[in-house]
Amino acid sequence: MEKVYQFIEDHKDMYLDWLIELCKQPSVAVQNRVIRETINLVKNHLDDLNAKVEIIETPGNPIIFGELNSSKKKTLSFYNHYDVQPEDPVELWESPPFSPEIREGKLFARGVADNKGTLLSRICAVHAYQKVYGELPVNIKFIIEGEEEVGSPNLEWFADNHVEMIASDGCIWENGFKSIDGTLQISLGCKGMLYVELCAQGANTDLHSAKAAIIENPAWRLVWALSTLKNEKEEILIDGFYNRILPLTDEERALTEGIEYLEKEELEQLGVKHYVNHLTGFALKEKLIYQPTCTICGIESGYTDEGAKTVLPSKAKVKLDFRLVSEQDPGEILTLLRKHLDKHGFQDIEIIPLKGQRAAVTNITDPLVDKVIKSATKFYNKEPQVLRSQAGTGPMYKLCQKFGIPSVGFGVGNSNSKNHAPNENIFISDFLEGIKLSALVLHEFAD
């Protein structure tokens, strides 16, 4: 593989230019911006690999499918996405979010960590391997969607109707990071999610706050409803919420005990004094990886700009996400949430479901897991951190576990990549290492 690594080093400026060009595209799915232009750019890169490329139209943004079939015994697929989060709040960016800028060895741009850096690292890995060896050791499939940031509403339809197209012996998942000490993290799954909006309605118009003496405030109504969902110990109080969560296996416990979690360093980086419930050690890692959450993502009502405006708002709304684990089903959790609100007298609170994903995990003993871990250890001369699951969510189940396809994730992000936040970034060195590691994985997977 040394020849491949050297080729990547010799052409690192070209690969970086490819990434910069892709990050200039404001492909924000929720706003449907420059989607076709971004698709064409990605397609051009796949065409250069001599891949058979199809653009699969969906009711939303198209899915890009690329295949390099050289009749090898094994097939490896790469799942990624070309869409990104909105850049707001723009005023907090140190450089324009879609004008990529290099500072102190980092590339700053919206989407560079999530997910364009990792997407390009896969394409560049195949490109470099081809240039050095001519022929790939495995068949390769690229599955690149454009709606991951809005819950992948059409990916399951694509997978269900193109089972042969997505079939593979293993899938390399779309994202990953290094820990604070620079150790590569490898994830074997991801949490599920139920994302909802709760709405409380008061009068049919905003009123002078003097009317609060006799007219109910929907903001208070919503706050009281929220207070029934979770207690101060972070325990979710919805009846039946925990029923489908499986206990940890001995293998999962051993894997988690082996993770070195740099608590002090993370707390300092985040500027907080302690974790919830003052957790530490195994209990902290267990909660992060294996336990569900209920989180307020945003709340809105009345007047929040500068100065005073004495108003009684007519409407209040909050966005919540529940990160789900094990066998928790988002549809069932939605039903339990409705029953919970009704039971506590909040029948008037409207629930608007926005996203739903099942949790997904790959068997620890699967050959793909072994190959990726050994490849990472060989490349870095250091064992990676292996996470049973990401703390975040993705459509892994829809594309992989539902069809018996194992999936393992790693990527080019760092512990402070600021995904979904201003000043999103990756180290250029991590991008180049991600190319090399992806090339090594496809090489080793052939055995």
C-alpha positions in Angstrom: 0.0 0.0 0.0 3.0 2.3 0.2 2.7 3.2 -3.5 -1.0 4.2 -2.9 0.0 6.3 0.1 2.7 8.0 -1.9 0.3 8.7 -4.8 -2.1 10.3 -2.3 0.7 12.5 -0.9 1.8 13.5 -4.4 -1.7 14.5 -5.4 -2.9 15.9 -2.0 -3.3 19.4 -3.5 -5.6 18.0 -6.2 -7.7 16.1 -3.7 -8.0 19.1 -1.5 -9.1 21.2 -4.4 -11.8 18.7 -5.1 -13.0 19.0 -1.5 -12.9 22.8 -1.6 -14.9 22.8 -4.8 -17.6 20.5 -3.3 -17.8 22.6 -0.1 -18.5 25.7 -2.1 -21.9 24.2 -3.0 -24.6 25.3 -0.5 -26.5 22.0 -0.9 -28.9 22.6 2.0 -31.5 19.9 1.8 -34.2 21.6 3.9 -34.0 24.7 1.6 -33.5 22.7 -1.7 -30.4 24.8 -2.7 -28.1 24.0 -5.6 -29.0 20.3 -5.4 -28.6 19.5 -9.1 -25.3 21.4 -9.3 -24.0 19.3 -6.4 -25.2 16.1 -7.9 -23.5 16.9 -11.2 -20.2 17.6 -9.4 -20.3 14.3 -7.5 -21.3 12.4 -10.6 -18.3 13.9 -12.5 -16.0 12.4 -9.9 -17.7 9.0 -10.1 -17.5 9.2 -13.9 -13.8 9.8 -13.7 -13.5 6.4 -11.8 -15.3 4.8 -14.7 -18.2 3.9 -12.4 -21.6 3.0 -13.8 -23.6 6.0 -12.4 -27.4 6.3 -12.0 -29.3 9.2 -10.7 -32.3 7.8 -8.9 -35.1 10.3 -8.7 -37.2 10.3 -5.6 -40.1 12.5 -4.4 -37.4 14.6 -2.8 -33.7 15.0 -3.6 -32.2 12.3 -5.9 -29.9 9.5 -4.8 -26.6 9.0 -6.6 -25.6 5.4 -7.2 -22.2 4.5 -8.6 -20.9 1.0 -9.2 -17.5 -0.5 -10.1 -18.1 -4.2 -10.8 -15.1 -6.2 -11.8 -16.6 -9.5 -10.9 -14.6 -9.8 -7.7 -15.7 -12.2 -4.9 -16.6 -9.4 -2.5 -18.5 -6.2 -2.7 -18.0 -3.2 -0.4 -20.4 -0.3 -0.4 -19.9 3.3 0.8 -22.9 5.2 2.2 -22.6 9.0 2.2 -24.7 12.2 1.7 -24.1 15.3 -0.4 -26.6 17.5 1.5 -25.7 19.7 4.5 -27.2 21.6 7.4 -28.2 25.3 7.1 -25.4 27.7 7.9 -27.3 29.7 10.5 -26.4 31.6 12.6 -24.2 33.1 9.9 -22.9 35.9 12.1 -21.0 33.4 14.3 -18.9 32.1 11.4 -15.3 33.5 11.3 -15.3 33.0 7.5 -18.2 32.6 5.0 -19.6 29.1 5.4 -19.6 28.4 1.7 -16.3 30.0 0.9 -13.9 27.3 2.3 -10.9 28.8 4.1 -7.8 27.1 5.4 -6.5 28.3 8.9 -3.9 26.6 11.1 -4.1 23.3 9.2 -7.9 23.1 9.2 -10.4 23.6 6.4 -13.5 25.5 7.5 -16.8 25.2 5.6 -20.3 24.1 6.1 -20.5 20.4 5.4 -16.8 19.7 5.3 -17.0 17.3 8.3 -20.6 16.3 7.8 -20.3 14.8 5.2 -18.4 16.1 2.3 -14.9 15.4 3.6 -15.6 11.8 4.3 -17.5 11.4 1.0 -14.5 12.7 -1.0 -12.1 10.6 1.0 -13.9 7.5 -0.3 -13.9 8.7 -3.9 -10.2 9.8 -3.7 -9.3 6.4 -2.2 -10.7 4.5 -5.1 -9.1 7.0 -7.5 -5.7 6.5 -6.0 -6.0 2.8 -5.8 -7.0 2.6 -9.5 -4.1 4.9 -10.6 -1.6 2.7 -8.8 -2.9 -0.8 -9.4 -5.3 -0.3 -12.3 -7.8 -2.8 -10.9 -9.7 -2.8 -7.6 -9.6 -5.8 -5.3 -13.3 -5.7 -4.6 -16.5 -4.5 -6.3 -17.4 -1.1 -5.1 -20.8 0.6 -4.7 -21.4 4.3 -3.8 -24.8 5.1 -2.3 -24.9 8.9 -1.9 -28.2 10.5 -0.8 -29.3 14.2 -0.6 -31.7 14.1 2.3 -29.8 12.8 5.3 -30.0 16.1 7.1 -33.8 16.0 6.9 -34.2 12.4 8.1 -33.7 10.5 4.9 -37.4 10.3 4.0 -36.8 8.5 0.7 -33.9 6.3 1.4 -36.0 3.4 2.7 -38.2 3.6 -0.4 -35.0 3.4 -2.5 -33.6 0.4 -0.6 -36.9 -1.5 -0.6 -37.2 -1.1 -4.4 -33.5 -1.6 -5.3 -32.5 -4.6 -3.1 -30.1 -5.9 -5.7 -28.6 -2.5 -6.2 -27.7 -2.0 -2.5 -26.6 -5.6 -1.8 -23.0 -5.9 -0.5 -20.9 -7.9 1.9 -20.4 -4.8 4.0 -21.0 -1.1 4.1 -18.7 1.7 5.3 -20.9 4.2 7.0 -20.8 8.0 6.4 -19.3 9.7 9.3 -16.8 9.5 12.2 -14.4 11.4 14.3 -11.2 11.2 16.3 -11.3 11.5 20.1 -9.7 14.4 21.9 -6.4 12.6 22.1 -6.4 11.9 18.3 -7.5 8.3 18.5 -9.7 7.1 15.6 -13.2 6.2 16.6 -15.0 3.3 14.8 -18.7 2.9 15.3 -20.7 -0.3 14.8 -24.1 1.3 14.8 -26.1 4.5 15.6 -29.0 5.5 17.8 -32.5 5.9 16.4 -34.6 9.0 16.7 -38.1 10.4 17.0 -38.2 14.1 16.3 -41.4 16.0 16.9 -42.8 19.5 17.3 -45.2 20.2 20.1 -47.6 23.1 19.7 -49.8 24.9 22.2 -52.5 27.3 21.0 -54.0 30.2 23.0 -56.1 33.1 21.8 -56.4 33.6 18.1 -54.1 36.6 18.3 -51.3 38.0 20.5 -52.7 40.1 23.3 -51.5 42.8 25.7 -49.9 40.9 28.7 -52.4 42.6 31.0 -54.9 39.9 29.7 -52.7 37.2 31.2 -54.8 37.7 34.4 -57.7 35.9 32.7 -56.4 34.4 29.4 -54.2 31.2 29.5 -50.7 31.6 28.2 -49.8 28.8 25.7 -46.1 29.2 26.6 -46.8 28.3 30.2 -49.1 25.5 29.0 -46.2 24.1 26.9 -43.7 24.5 29.8 -46.0 22.6 32.1 -46.4 19.8 29.5 -42.7 19.6 29.0 -42.1 19.3 32.7 -44.0 16.0 32.8 -41.7 14.3 30.2 -38.4 14.1 32.2 -37.3 14.5 35.8 -34.1 16.2 37.1 -32.3 12.8 37.1 -32.7 12.7 33.3 -35.2 9.8 33.6 -37.9 9.9 30.9 -41.3 9.6 32.5 -43.4 8.3 29.6 -45.1 5.0 30.5 -43.6 2.1 28.5 -40.7 4.2 27.1 -38.0 1.8 28.3 -39.8 -1.5 27.7 -38.0 -2.5 24.5 -34.4 -1.6 25.7 -32.2 -4.7 25.9 -29.7 -5.2 28.7 -26.0 -5.0 27.7 -24.3 -8.2 26.7 -21.0 -9.3 28.2 -19.3 -8.4 24.9 -20.9 -4.9 24.8 -19.9 -4.3 28.4 -16.3 -5.4 27.8 -16.1 -3.3 24.7 -17.3 -0.2 26.5 -15.0 -0.8 29.5 -12.1 -0.7 27.1 -12.9 2.8 25.8 -10.7 5.5 27.3 -13.0 8.5 27.6 -11.1 11.7 28.3 -13.6 13.3 30.6 -11.5 16.2 32.0 -10.3 17.2 28.5 -13.9 17.2 27.1 -15.3 19.2 30.0 -12.6 21.8 29.5 -13.2 21.9 25.8 -16.9 22.4 26.2 -16.6 24.9 29.1 -18.8 22.9 31.5 -18.1 21.8 35.0 -19.6 18.3 35.0 -21.7 15.8 33.1 -25.4 15.2 33.8 -26.0 13.6 37.2 -22.2 14.1 37.8 -21.7 10.8 35.8 -18.2 9.5 35.3 -16.4 6.3 34.3 -18.4 3.4 32.9 -21.8 4.9 33.8 -21.0 8.0 31.7 -20.0 5.8 28.7 -23.1 3.6 29.1 -25.4 6.6 29.1 -23.8 8.1 26.1 -23.8 5.0 24.0 -26.6 2.8 25.2 -29.3 4.9 26.8 -32.1 7.0 25.1 -32.6 10.8 25.5 -35.3 13.4 25.4 -33.9 16.8 24.4 -35.4 20.2 23.8 -33.8 21.3 20.5 -35.5 24.7 20.3 -38.4 26.6 21.8 -40.3 29.6 20.5 -43.0 31.9 21.7 -43.9 35.5 22.0 -41.3 38.3 21.9 -37.5 37.5 22.3 -35.8 40.4 20.5 -34.1 43.3 22.3 -35.9 45.5 24.7 -39.3 44.9 26.3 -42.6 44.1 24.7 -45.4 43.1 27.1 -47.2 40.5 25.1 -49.3 37.5 25.8 -48.4 35.1 23.0 -51.1 33.3 21.0 -48.9 30.3 20.2 -45.9 28.3 21.6 -44.0 25.5 20.0 -41.0 23.4 20.9 -38.9 20.9 18.9 -37.9 17.7 20.7 -35.7 14.8 19.8 -35.8 11.4 21.4 -32.6 9.4 20.7 -33.7 5.8 20.7 -31.8 2.5 21.4 -32.1 -1.2 21.1 -35.6 -2.2 19.8 -37.3 1.1 20.5 -39.6 1.9 17.5 -40.2 5.6 16.7 -43.8 4.9 15.7 -44.5 3.3 19.0 -42.8 6.0 21.0 -44.9 8.6 19.2 -48.0 6.7 20.3 -46.7 6.6 23.9 -46.0 10.3 23.8 -49.6 11.1 22.8 -50.9 8.8 25.5 -48.7 10.5 28.1 -49.8 14.0 27.2 -53.4 13.0 27.2 -53.0 11.2 30.6 -51.6 14.4 32.1 -54.4 16.6 30.8 -52.6 18.0 27.7 -55.0 16.7 25.0 -54.8 20.2 23.5 -51.1 20.0 22.8 -50.6 19.1 19.1 -47.8 16.7 18.1 -46.3 17.1 14.7 -43.9 14.2 13.8 -40.9 15.3 11.8 -38.4 12.4 11.7 -38.3 8.8 12.6 -35.3 6.3 12.6 -34.7 2.9 14.2 -31.5 2.2 16.0 -29.0 0.0 14.2 -26.1 -2.2 15.3 -23.7 -4.5 13.6 -22.6 -7.7 15.3 -19.2 -7.3 17.1 -18.0 -10.6 15.6 -18.8 -9.7 12.0 -15.8 -10.0 9.6 -16.2 -6.4 8.4 -15.7 -5.2 12.0 -12.5 -7.3 12.3 -11.2 -6.0 8.9 -11.8 -2.3 9.7 -10.3 -2.6 13.2 -7.2 -4.4 12.0 -6.8 -1.9 9.1 -7.0 1.1 11.5 -4.6 -0.5 13.9 -2.2 -1.3 11.1 -2.4 2.3 9.6 -2.1 4.2 12.9 0.1 1.7 14.8 -2.5 2.1 17.5 -5.8 0.4 18.3 -8.9 2.6 17.5 -11.7 3.3 19.9 -14.5 1.0 19.0 -18.0 2.3 19.9 -20.9 -0.1 20.0 -23.0 2.8 18.6 -22.7 6.4 17.8 -24.5 8.7 20.1 -26.0 10.3 17.0 -28.5 9.1 14.5 -28.5 8.0 10.9 -30.6 5.9 8.5 -28.3 2.8 8.9 -31.1 0.4 9.7 -33.0 1.4 6.6 -30.1 0.7 4.3 -28.1 -2.0 6.1 -29.4 -4.1 9.0 -32.9 -4.4 7.6 -31.3 -6.3 4.7 -28.7 -8.2 6.7 -25.8 -5.9 5.6 -23.1 -5.2 8.3 -22.0 -1.6 8.6 -19.1 0.1 10.2 -18.4 3.8 10.4 -15.3 5.9 10.5 -14.5 9.4 9.0 -12.3 12.4 8.9 -13.8 14.6 11.6 -12.1 15.6 14.9 -13.4 16.1 18.4 -14.1 19.7 17.7 -15.3 19.6 14.1 -18.5 21.5 15.1 -20.9 19.5 12.9 -24.2 21.5 12.5 -22.6 24.5 14.2 -20.7 27.6 13.0 -17.1 27.2 12.0 -17.4 23.5 11.0 -14.0 22.1 10.2 -11.6 19.2 9.6 -7.9 18.9 9.8 -6.4 18.6 6.3 -4.1 15.9 7.7 -7.2 13.9 8.8 -8.7 14.2 5.3 -5.5 12.7 3.8 -5.4 10.0 6.4 -9.0 9.2 5.7 -8.2 8.7 2.0 -5.3 6.3 2.9 -7.3 4.4 5.5 -10.3 3.9 3.1 -7.9 2.6 0.4 -6.4 0.2 3.0 -9.8 -1.0 4.1 -10.9 -1.9 0.5 -7.5 -3.6 0.0 -7.8 -5.7 3.2 -11.5 -6.5 2.7 -10.6 -8.5 -0.4 -9.0 -11.2 1.7 
